[in-house]
């Protein structure tokens, strides 16, 4: 039986009438509350993924439903999220009926948004996949400068997001838009052989 803390649950301020976004839940196992089975992550359980800089400006965003149908509403939501999260050490926040998990990296903030009924552990697995996939694509330089110089790869990571970062990295490589990122050490000559070895290591983990 799953541990109780792994079950999706409503958060403070959410009424019983709120409905999960992931569709009908599978039948509950013996001893589990009805309708509260942990579902696999999917784009049906995620409302948005976005990346902001350390001033709260949008660098990349993708919304998966019509909760925020206009650009104006999206930008206002992102501003509110940034104001609530940018000066805290927590990794989770609740805002406007949303569960938000996030991670900072140098001068970036990465966010994954789900409904208040989504399980935090599930959303966190998507956030981890997002960060680790970008970490692979940007050669462990998950910061604003490298992100801006490699936005095609970053957008493809978001398009292909799923719980396995190795799977995402493999798809980014196979799409043939993976940029050759220069080494942050200007004295290091990263020849074609090193790049090939790096690409192979992403799609063929040990």
ZIKAGI-V789430 format. One record per helix or strand of 2 or more residues. SS is the DSSP state (H for helix, E for strand). FROM is the first residue (numbers start at 1). TO is the last residue. If there is no record, write none. Layout:
SS,FROM,TO ; SS,FROM,TO
This chain:
H,4,6 ; E,48,53 ; E,58,63 ; H,71,85 ; E,92,95 ; E,98,105 ; E,108,115 ; H,120,137 ; H,144,149 ; H,151,159 ; H,165,174 ; H,192,203
